Every structure is written in structure tokens, then in C-alpha cells.
């Protein structure tokens, strides 16, 4: 229903932000990651949104960038993971670190988020790794360079697909990017994607 909310930041608290859009104040539930970018009230902000409608509540979630929004939507698609748990993970991990944890099967890191146990972390890895595989085979083509990506680049490719990017787009983003660690490589690829939008 809403893709983003753009307006003046009126106030923040540890779990939410209020944005004034044409005289209407929208209260959005946000992660600590997004909150860290919302430093000054009175400034113009743009938050990407997800509207959650349940029997007992209607809640608008706000995200500083589309990568975090994609990560949130992936998380709530996992059985037993609701919006609250998804926000707890995204408050603890950046979208890049979340994608790296899922693609490398790092359940211990995911389980460090508040309210996330070992079983939930294992379910997240299991279900989202399957989605990465589905994305990888969806185009049905052998892409040039897949076989020689290897190691860190292969992990970065999977991590970008966890964030919702198609295989070809992820490969183009990684082409020419440099980094000594998986996180550096991811950051460079996401910066490259962002500059083309």
C-alpha cells in the first residue's frame, strides 16, 4: 500500500520514528540500524515501508534503505518469525551482516539477537538458504563467471541474493569490486548498486 514515507522527522524513541508528511504524522516502527541514521529531528527523511495488518493491530514498519526492507520481508516469510523477531535481528545485524550470516549458515550470530533462540536461528538459515537456491536456478541459465567466482565472491553472490537481488544483477554488482573480507565486498557491491538507482 505504501512504498515509502518522505517528510520531516518529528521525533524518535528507541523503537519508532514519527515522520510528518503534509501535516499527517506517521508513526513507524524502526530497527536500531535505521534509528542510527535518523539523528536530527526537523530534517527531511525517506523511509521505505512495510504495512503489517493483523487481527489485533495495524503497524507500519520503516526502513532506511531497500536492503533492510528486503531482509525484513525475507525474515517474516520464515515460519515462526514475526515482525517483532525480524526487527530484533535487524537491530542487531546490518542487512549485509544478516545476509552473510544466512549464506554462511552462521546460526550462532543470528541467535545473539534478542529473543532469537538456536532453533529459530537454524530455521531462518534452513528456509532462507532454500530461497537463495530457488533464486539461483530461477533464470535457468548458466551465467558467465559463476564457476570461477569461488570463495569470498561466491559467498557475496549468495548474500546479495538473500537480500533479494536477482543472480545476474548481483553478478554485475560484484564485477570489479574489491574487498579483503566478505563484508567489504558486500559493501562495495551495494554502493555500486545504489549509485545506479
Secondary structure in CASP SS format (residue, H / E / C, confidence):
PFRMAT SS
TARGET T0000
AUTHOR 0000-0000-0000
METHOD secondary structure of the structure
MODEL  1
X C 1.00
X C 1.00
X C 1.00
X E 1.00
X E 1.00
X E 1.00
X E 1.00
X E 1.00
X E 1.00
X E 1.00
X E 1.00
X E 1.00
X E 1.00
X C 1.00
X C 1.00
X E 1.00
X E 1.00
X E 1.00
X E 1.00
X E 1.00
X E 1.00
X C 1.00
X C 1.00
X E 1.00
X E 1.00
X E 1.00
X E 1.00
X E 1.00
X E 1.00
X C 1.00
X C 1.00
X H 1.00
X H 1.00
X H 1.00
X H 1.00
X C 1.00
X C 1.00
X C 1.00
X C 1.00
X C 1.00
X C 1.00
X C 1.00
X C 1.00
X E 1.00
X E 1.00
X E 1.00
X E 1.00
X E 1.00
X E 1.00
X E 1.00
X E 1.00
X E 1.00
X E 1.00
X C 1.00
X C 1.00
X C 1.00
X C 1.00
X E 1.00
X E 1.00
X E 1.00
X E 1.00
X E 1.00
X E 1.00
X C 1.00
X C 1.00
X H 1.00
X H 1.00
X H 1.00
X H 1.00
X H 1.00
X H 1.00
X H 1.00
X H 1.00
X H 1.00
X H 1.00
X H 1.00
X C 1.00
X C 1.00
X C 1.00
X C 1.00
X C 1.00
X C 1.00
X H 1.00
X H 1.00
X H 1.00
X H 1.00
X H 1.00
X H 1.00
X H 1.00
X H 1.00
X H 1.00
X H 1.00
X C 1.00
X C 1.00
X H 1.00
X H 1.00
X H 1.00
X H 1.00
X H 1.00
X H 1.00
X H 1.00
X H 1.00
X H 1.00
X C 1.00
X C 1.00
X C 1.00
X H 1.00
X H 1.00
X H 1.00
X H 1.00
X H 1.00
X C 1.00
X C 1.00
X C 1.00
X C 1.00
X C 1.00
X C 1.00
X H 1.00
X H 1.00
X H 1.00
X H 1.00
X H 1.00
X H 1.00
X H 1.00
X H 1.00
X H 1.00
X H 1.00
X H 1.00
X H 1.00
X H 1.00
X H 1.00
X H 1.00
X H 1.00
X H 1.00
X H 1.00
X H 1.00
X H 1.00
X H 1.00
X C 1.00
X C 1.00
X C 1.00
X C 1.00
X C 1.00
X C 1.00
X C 1.00
X C 1.00
X C 1.00
X C 1.00
X C 1.00
X H 1.00
X H 1.00
X H 1.00
X H 1.00
X H 1.00
X H 1.00
X H 1.00
X H 1.00
X H 1.00
X H 1.00
X H 1.00
X H 1.00
X H 1.00
X C 1.00
X C 1.00
X C 1.00
X C 1.00
X H 1.00
X H 1.00
X H 1.00
X H 1.00
X H 1.00
X H 1.00
X H 1.00
X H 1.00
X C 1.00
X C 1.00
X C 1.00
X C 1.00
X C 1.00
X C 1.00
X C 1.00
X H 1.00
X H 1.00
X H 1.00
X H 1.00
X H 1.00
X H 1.00
X H 1.00
X H 1.00
X H 1.00
X H 1.00
X H 1.00
X H 1.00
X H 1.00
X H 1.00
X C 1.00
X C 1.00
END
